[in-house]
Amino acid sequence: MATQTSIGTFGKGRRGISTLGWVVRGAAAGAAGTTALNAVTYLDMTIRGRGTSDTPEQTVEALADKVHVQIPGDEEKRSNRVQGLGPLTGLAAGIGAGVLAGLLRAAGFRPALLVGIAQSTVTVLIGSNGPMTALGITDPRTWSATDWISDVVPHAAYGAVTHATLAAFDRD
């Protein structure tokens, strides 16, 4: 039997979806959310005329260095590989955060609208900014209000789309 609370519903209720089914749905929701995040980011870049961030590439470089893995190729090919790997870290964070949200659903938690959006937003913020902060590539404590808005708004779009997608999968 499901229990309704102010933050959401706990308990499986009448759901017939397996854990693996929720993992796959979570991955799809995370991919949809990542698309929304990228669209909002690119729209912001277009409107404000700002350039791309090189922090994903710096993260790839730092991670490779930490785990003692060489990215192969001459200077140009290696640089191209790093440029390709950078955005893949964002995809991994977004899809991974969606998988975690799917696992919460598999465990029986159906978050309320704002709770679900906040949960997905915070999870992907930590998943994307956490490694960069831990590696010393960025320090959110030094960010300006504009920097925070430029980071939080696309991640909130991620949270909204990811939650909405999972909720759509959950309808009876």
C-alpha atoms as one frame of an Amber mdcrd trajectory, in Angstrom:
protein
   0.000   0.000   0.000   1.317   3.450  -0.884   1.631   6.247   1.687   0.982
   9.821   0.570   3.128  12.591   2.160   3.803  16.228   1.379   7.037  15.355
  -0.446   5.624  12.485  -2.449   4.214   8.990  -2.349   6.112   6.078  -0.826
   5.332   2.471  -1.669   4.975   0.582  -4.877   1.205   0.808  -5.199  -0.101
  -0.720  -8.452   3.097  -0.446 -10.497   4.194  -3.413 -12.572   7.547  -2.031
 -13.735  10.741  -3.873 -12.776  13.849  -2.235 -11.353  15.585  -2.662 -14.703
  12.559  -1.088 -16.371  12.921   1.960 -14.112  16.682   2.116 -14.779  15.987
   2.241 -18.524  13.205   4.800 -18.055  15.505   6.848 -15.807  18.246   6.780
 -18.437  15.763   7.952 -21.078  14.474  10.683 -18.767  18.055  11.750 -18.022
  18.823  11.898 -21.737  15.729  14.047 -22.304  16.753  16.273 -19.401  20.287
  16.572 -20.765  18.863  17.676 -24.106  16.865  20.383 -22.313  19.952  21.457
 -20.343  21.998  21.723 -23.534  19.229  23.627 -25.357  18.925  26.185 -22.539
  22.718  26.520 -22.358  23.046  27.067 -26.108  20.153  29.532 -26.064  21.906
  31.479 -23.285  25.144  31.452 -25.301  23.258  32.742 -28.336  21.402  35.492
 -26.482  24.379  36.744 -24.470  27.040  36.021 -27.085  29.136  34.090 -24.579
  31.604  31.377 -25.489  31.670  27.748 -24.512  33.159  26.616 -21.244  36.369
  24.629 -21.336  35.785  23.117 -17.875  34.545  19.771 -19.297  37.795  19.390
 -21.247  39.820  20.441 -18.199  37.935  17.785 -16.219  38.824  15.105 -18.775
  42.485  16.161 -18.638  42.530  16.167 -14.835  40.740  12.814 -14.554  43.100
  11.219 -17.062  46.033  12.561 -15.087  44.586  11.329 -11.756  44.057   7.784
 -13.013  47.317   7.770 -14.993  45.669   7.201 -18.359  47.140   8.736 -21.478
  44.764  10.099 -24.086  46.407   8.905 -27.298  47.286  10.797 -30.431  49.498
  13.568 -31.681  48.749  17.064 -30.376  45.838  17.691 -32.756  44.193  14.254
 -32.428  44.625  14.236 -28.665  43.061  17.701 -28.438  40.161  16.566 -30.610
  39.635  13.513 -28.415  39.582  15.650 -25.281  37.071  18.000 -26.949  34.896
  14.980 -27.718  35.227  13.462 -24.263  34.331  16.720 -22.484  30.676  16.790
 -23.549  30.418  13.040 -22.943  31.071  13.704 -19.238  27.955  15.888 -19.235
  25.934  13.172 -20.937  27.171  10.652 -18.376  26.211  12.962 -15.497  22.766
  13.629 -16.963  21.940  10.044 -17.817  23.409   8.860 -14.500  21.270  11.310
 -12.525  18.240  10.061 -14.466  19.119   6.470 -13.601  19.255   7.426  -9.914
  15.808   9.048 -10.181  14.556   5.885 -11.882  15.958   3.767  -9.063  14.076
   5.921  -6.544  10.899   5.159  -8.486  11.762   1.463  -8.516  12.100   1.671
  -4.725   8.575   3.091  -4.574   9.191   6.838  -4.189   7.015   9.049  -6.367
   8.123  12.611  -5.554   5.747  15.542  -5.631   6.289  17.938  -8.552   8.626
  20.451  -6.908  10.421  17.763  -4.897  11.064  15.720  -8.056  12.338  18.744
  -9.964  14.584  19.764  -7.056  15.877  16.207  -6.583  16.818  15.847 -10.256
  18.287  19.371 -10.403  20.462  18.928  -7.326  21.579  15.442  -8.365  22.758
  16.606 -11.798  24.359  19.759 -10.345  26.411  17.584  -8.002  27.131  15.055
 -10.751  28.413  17.691 -13.155  29.983  20.287 -10.876  31.171  17.943  -8.130
  34.068  16.400 -10.055  35.169  19.792 -11.411  35.142  21.234  -7.910  36.905
  18.226  -6.371  39.606  18.401  -9.049  40.129  22.122  -8.404  38.962  23.172
 -11.869  36.264  25.457 -10.510  35.224  26.830  -7.143  31.515  27.652  -6.884
  32.241  29.773  -3.806  33.891  32.310  -6.127  31.110  32.415  -8.727  29.222
  35.638  -9.385  25.417  35.794  -9.357  25.490  35.689 -13.172  27.693  32.573
 -13.064  25.242  30.873 -10.703  22.232  31.786 -12.838  24.039  30.557 -15.971
  24.633  27.234 -14.213  21.439  26.715 -12.228  18.858  27.662 -14.882  19.925
  24.971 -17.415  20.196  22.414 -14.604  16.676  23.360 -13.440  15.453  22.759
 -17.003  17.116  19.349 -16.735  15.291  18.703 -13.454  11.912  19.721 -14.841
  12.191  17.618 -18.004  13.650  14.597 -16.211  10.930  14.651 -13.556   8.161
  15.187 -16.125   9.445  12.314 -18.252   9.589   9.912 -15.314   6.155  11.034
 -14.151   4.791  10.364 -17.645   6.246   6.841 -17.532   4.546   6.349 -14.173
   0.962   7.079 -15.163  -1.589   4.304 -14.762
